[in-house]
C-alpha cells in the first residue's frame, strides 16, 4: 500500500457517491485501507437513505407538522400499453354475476411518470369503473380525479371502491389531485 496518496473527506464522499470521479490509485487505496471503513459506512448509510422512497402517508405526516415541507399534490396519468376489447365469452364472469353480462369489456391502464399511481379503467357498453392503486401499497385518501377530455372531476374519500360512471367513457389522461 502506498503511503504517499493523500485521501480527503471529499475523496471518501466521492468513493461512495461518484467513484468514477476518483483516480484508480485513490480507489484502490481506499478499498484496501481499513482506516476508511467507518467513514465509508457512514456515507453509504446516507446514500441508502437518499435512495429510499418515502411513502406518501409519511410525507403527508411531515407536511402536517412542518409548514415549510411541501408535498407533491398533483399527478398526471397517461395510458400505458394498449386497450383491449374482450367479447362476452372471453370475459371473466364470477359465479355471483347475473346472466345479463354486457357483450364487450374495454380495459386500459393509466400510470404517472414515476409509477406511484396506477388507474385501471374497465368499461362495458353501459358503465365505466376506475380502480385507483398506489404502488407504495397504501390506501389513497382525499383526492379528486379529473378526466380528459371533458374535464370531468370527481372527489373520492379513498380508493377502497372504484369510481363508477355511467356509459363507456373515453379517457385520454387522468389527473389525481390530493385535497389538503
C-alpha positions in Angstrom: 0.0 0.0 0.0 1.3 3.4 -1.0 1.7 6.0 1.8 2.2 9.0 -0.5 -1.5 9.2 -1.5 -3.5 11.8 0.4 -7.1 11.0 1.0 -9.5 13.8 2.0 -13.1 13.6 3.3 -14.2 14.6 -0.2 -12.4 11.6 -1.6 -14.3 9.3 0.7 -17.6 11.0 -0.3 -16.8 10.6 -4.0 -15.7 7.0 -3.4 -19.3 6.2 -2.2 -21.3 8.5 -4.4 -19.2 9.1 -7.6 -16.5 6.5 -7.7 -15.8 7.2 -11.3 -14.6 10.7 -10.5 -11.6 9.3 -8.5 -8.4 8.1 -9.9 -7.8 4.3 -10.0 -4.9 4.8 -7.5 -7.2 6.5 -4.9 -10.0 3.9 -5.4 -7.6 1.1 -4.8 -6.0 2.8 -1.8 -9.4 3.5 -0.2 -10.6 -0.1 -0.9 -7.6 -1.7 0.7 -7.2 0.6 3.7 -9.3 -0.5 6.8 -8.8 3.0 8.3 -11.6 4.3 6.0 -14.2 1.6 6.8 -16.1 3.7 9.3 -16.3 6.8 7.0 -17.3 4.6 4.1 -20.1 3.0 6.1 -21.3 6.4 7.2 -21.6 7.8 3.7 -23.1 4.5 2.5 -25.9 4.9 5.1 -26.6 8.4 3.9 -26.7 7.2 0.3 -29.1 4.3 1.3 -31.3 6.9 3.0 -31.4 9.1 -0.1 -32.1 6.2 -2.4 -35.2 5.0 -0.4 -38.5 6.4 -1.4 -40.6 7.9 1.3 -44.2 6.8 1.4 -47.0 9.3 0.6 -48.5 8.9 4.1 -45.2 9.7 5.8 -44.7 12.7 3.5 -48.3 13.9 4.5 -47.4 13.5 8.2 -44.2 15.5 7.8 -46.1 18.2 5.8 -48.8 18.5 8.6 -46.1 19.2 11.2 -43.6 21.3 9.2 -45.2 24.1 7.2 -42.1 24.6 5.0 -42.2 21.0 3.8 -44.4 20.8 0.7 -45.6 17.5 -0.9 -46.5 16.9 -4.5 -50.3 17.1 -4.7 -51.0 16.6 -8.4 -50.1 13.6 -10.5 -50.8 13.2 -14.3 -51.5 9.7 -15.5 -51.4 8.6 -19.1 -52.4 5.4 -20.9 -49.9 2.5 -20.9 -49.8 -0.5 -23.2 -52.9 -0.9 -25.4 -56.6 -1.1 -24.9 -58.2 -4.5 -25.5 -61.8 -5.3 -26.1 -63.0 -8.7 -24.9 -66.1 -10.5 -26.3 -68.5 -12.0 -23.8 -67.0 -15.5 -24.0 -63.5 -14.2 -23.2 -64.5 -12.1 -20.2 -64.1 -13.4 -16.7 -67.5 -14.0 -15.2 -67.9 -14.5 -11.4 -70.5 -17.0 -10.1 -72.5 -14.3 -8.4 -72.7 -12.3 -11.6 -76.1 -12.2 -13.3 -76.7 -13.8 -16.7 -77.2 -10.3 -18.1 -73.5 -9.8 -19.0 -72.5 -7.0 -21.4 -71.1 -8.1 -24.7 -67.8 -6.2 -24.6 -65.4 -5.2 -21.9 -62.8 -2.5 -22.7 -59.8 -2.0 -20.4 -57.0 0.5 -20.2 -54.2 1.2 -17.7 -53.0 4.7 -16.7 -49.8 5.5 -14.8 -47.9 8.6 -13.7 -44.3 9.2 -14.8 -42.8 8.0 -11.6 -45.1 4.9 -11.3 -46.5 5.9 -8.0 -50.1 5.6 -9.1 -52.0 3.3 -11.4 -55.6 3.6 -12.5 -57.3 0.7 -14.2 -60.3 1.6 -16.4 -62.8 -1.2 -17.0 -65.7 -0.2 -19.3 -68.7 -2.0 -20.7 -71.3 -0.6 -23.0 -73.2 0.8 -20.1 -70.7 1.7 -17.4 -67.0 2.6 -16.6 -65.2 1.8 -13.4 -61.9 3.4 -12.4 -59.8 1.4 -9.9 -57.1 3.6 -8.2 -54.0 1.9 -6.9 -50.9 3.1 -5.1 -47.7 1.2 -6.0 -46.5 2.1 -2.5 -49.1 -0.3 -1.1 -51.0 2.3 0.8 -54.6 3.5 0.8 -55.1 6.6 -1.2 -57.2 9.2 0.6 -58.9 12.5 0.0 -58.3 13.1 -3.7 -60.0 14.3 -6.9 -59.9 12.6 -10.2 -60.0 14.8 -13.4 -60.7 13.0 -16.6 -59.6 14.4 -20.0 -61.1 15.2 -22.4 -64.1 17.0 -21.0 -62.5 18.0 -17.6 -64.9 15.8 -15.6 -63.9 16.0 -11.9 -64.9 13.6 -9.2 -64.0 13.6 -5.5 -63.2 10.4 -3.6 -62.6 9.9 0.1 -60.4 6.8 -0.5 -59.6 4.1 -3.1 -61.3 1.2 -1.3 -64.1 1.2 -4.0 -63.8 2.0 -7.7 -65.2 5.2 -9.2 -68.3 4.1 -11.1 -69.5 6.2 -14.0 -72.5 5.7 -16.4 -71.7 4.9 -20.0 -68.5 3.9 -21.8 -66.2 6.9 -21.2 -63.2 7.7 -23.5 -60.2 8.8 -21.5 -57.0 10.3 -22.8 -55.4 11.2 -19.5 -56.2 11.4 -15.8 -55.1 13.9 -13.1 -55.1 12.9 -9.4 -55.0 15.9 -7.0 -54.8 15.4 -3.3 -57.1 17.5 -1.1 -55.5 19.2 1.9 
